[in-house]
Amino acid sequence: MGIFQKLTPEQFEAIGTELDAIRNRVLADLGERDARYIRGLVKRQRQLEVAGRVMLMIPPAWPLGVAALGASKILDNMEIGHNVMHGQYDFMGDPALNSQKFDWDTSDTARNWKHTHNYEHHTYTNVLNRDHDVGYGLLRMSEDQAWEPRFLANLPLTVILHTFFQHFVAVQNLKLENYLVYKTKTGAQLREEFKPVWKKMRKQLAKDYVFFPLLAGPLAPLVFVGNVAANLTRNVWACAVIFNGHFPEDVEQFPESVIENETRGQWYVRQLLGSANFSGGKLMHIMSGNLSFQIEHHLFPDLPAHRYQEISPEVQAICRKYGLPYNTGSFLRQTLSTWKRIARLSLPGRRKPATGAAVPANDAESPRELPLAA
Amino acid sequence: MNTANNSNSFLKSGLRRVLSSRLAETLTTPHGVDRYLELFNPTWSVHEVRAEVVAVKHGTADSVTLTLRPNGNWQGFRAGQFLRLTVEINGVRRMRCYSPANSVHAADGLIELTAKAHATGFVSKHLKQGLQPGTVVTLSQADGVFALPDQRPDRVLLISGGSGITPVMSMLRTLLDEKHQGRITFLHYCNTALDMIYASELALIAAQHANVELIRCYAQPEQGGELQGFFSREQLRAAVPDYAEATAFLCGPPAMMAAVEKVWAEDGLGDRLHLERFTAAPLVIDGGSAEGEVRFARSERLAVNSGATLLDQAEAAGLRPESGCRMGICKACTCRKTHGVVRDARTGELSEAGEQDIQICVSVPVGTVTLDI
């Protein structure tokens, strides 16, 4: 029995009200503390970036340079870029930290990412055919996804996805599989959609692989390789964090029918069931952009992420109260569990209907509330 | 107009050219050079005007005078113009318009802003109580058509009320620095003698310059001013008999400005009166007849038209577009309307239906409107 069948409409509504109360309380408290936190991180990221780029040109310091630049890119993309573009710091009115104006140090354009991530992924979290993060059109991540021979390569393709993550994310909006596999998109369409992506990608590639190496003169190859290593570090880490947030084995995927007449309370519960946390210290939380609190992030995508840890006990209490799972574990445990799922899904096989997250027909009179597409 | 100081000279050197080059932009993409410069000094910037607060003084009980040292991007101003000052209060940026009160010829390159802290003035209260010397604030370039013409008029009449004194103070100081020979009348209205900003400096100027006449008019009795009460035609005719010959500059509260404008209009002198509105007439909002919806295209949000201004509706939808004065003055909130008709809440005028830039703080949607926010 899925949890959706166990809860009454009144319980769904109560869960929605209780979670809304947490959100409203934090929103009312936003201010100086959040501003100081994000500015401090931006400062640290820029310091690491400048230091990293300089050290890459000094051979003995090269490994440190890779580490610093890699860390800088991780901070830029995760705790800063991802969270700023969710609008978490829009309340500050600072154009440098505004979701509409911010751009990040990765190949994906801010605009495309906000569409695939903020809208598609956060509204339709783990809903098959709606949330493109479920496999990125490349992998089979759910039993409900029909098996195709290409999924025999699920494991090596996952390695490739981790390695070139920034470029896969950059072209995610193009839904390449529709052109390559399903033939529902024409080459002309694809070329048109690729234009803005290539514009951004080109700038990123030129910066990391042409201009900074050239600046180093005879040490150009060293800087080139250093930038490859820093980008690779960021790619693998970002991909691993994201996979741990949605694909450990107990995390649910949903059929498209789930979103018909979904109420605010049901949307919250789907976010809970479709996300997983991992434990760690302060550094782990910062370096994962606080996506170690993926559950809290999916409930409240537009609250400043450094607040998730503080509200986590309250979210857990609500889960206990209504018998909802709160999926968490060590980083290693969640990673192993995710890879096990990926390996299992390489082979054909469907979920048995009885264990599925089937959803009851919703009360036709229940109002359709707009989900929060932060 | 501004002399060099430490941070200015840094950016005025050849380094500035390097920092604003295409190469610098390429190397710092996507964040831009400024985001790295501010690591070293918060006032350093290639594009933005930033300024350090060097002094905070209280001339009267409810006013505050700030002295700002702008960075090299500040292009100076014409006497009477305003700028947009952005300060951060409890983590949130707030923007307000202020007119520099100093002479445009000030040799130190500093900007002097004076604000009156009203009981409801959130930002002015902060400027008065919370701002410490050393704070770095953001400024816009000077803006506005209210300014001394380049060809200085000979006979000048400066009329101000309350904190509206600041732009005309700048005009007076500028004219004095230029050794202006024509007659200048400085007619100022305020509540009591203690409320008058720049009272002692003005008294001193009047005493030292034969061509400057200071007329103080207090609303309260027994304050020792040259006049008492409120602006009227009779009072003006008695105090400034040749007002029709003067080029007049006016800045003050709405009621006072309306009274002055009326006299000039009746006399057919409208083109000799220059004015600056610090506060706009109240906006007319009629929520009852609102129809259609507001589409925020870039954020992919939709709201039912509530009849409020587009800025209020955007904020109610959880968006935070840039905004400033919220009364149609500063243009900070200007954004692209891609579709629909809006009504100007100040004048009731309807816009065209096509694509255009509008000030969302004073625009009320008439039917469905699409904005690029």
Contacts between the chains, C-beta under 8 A, distances in Angstrom:
chain1	res1	chain2	res2	distance
A	30	B	91	7.0
A	31	B	90	4.2
A	31	B	91	4.3
A	31	B	92	7.0
A	32	B	90	5.0
A	32	B	91	4.4
A	33	B	91	7.3
A	34	B	91	5.9
A	35	B	88	7.1
A	35	B	91	3.3
A	35	B	92	7.8
A	36	B	91	7.5
A	42	B	35	7.8
A	43	B	39	6.5
A	46	B	31	7.9
A	46	B	35	6.6
A	46	B	36	5.8
A	46	B	39	5.3
A	47	B	39	6.6
A	50	B	36	6.7
A	50	B	39	7.3
A	87	B	318	7.9
A	87	B	320	7.9
A	90	B	319	7.6
A	90	B	320	4.4
A	91	B	91	7.6
A	91	B	92	6.2
A	91	B	320	6.3
A	92	B	88	7.6
A	92	B	91	5.7
A	92	B	92	5.7
A	92	B	93	6.1
A	93	B	92	5.8
A	93	B	93	3.7
A	93	B	94	7.3
A	93	B	95	8.0
A	93	B	320	6.3
A	93	B	322	7.0
A	94	B	88	7.8
A	94	B	93	5.5
A	95	B	322	7.1
A	96	B	35	6.5
A	98	B	320	7.7
A	100	B	298	6.4
A	100	B	299	7.4
A	100	B	373	7.5
A	103	B	30	3.8
A	103	B	31	7.4
A	104	B	30	6.6
A	105	B	30	6.6
A	105	B	31	7.4
A	115	B	300	7.8
A	119	B	300	6.0
A	200	B	30	7.7
A	203	B	26	7.3
A	203	B	29	4.9
A	203	B	30	7.2
A	204	B	29	7.3
A	206	B	26	6.4
A	207	B	26	6.1
A	207	B	27	6.3
A	207	B	29	5.6
A	211	B	23	7.3
A	211	B	26	5.6
A	211	B	27	5.8
A	212	B	27	6.9
A	215	B	27	7.7
A	302	B	318	7.7
A	373	B	300	6.8
A	373	B	301	7.8
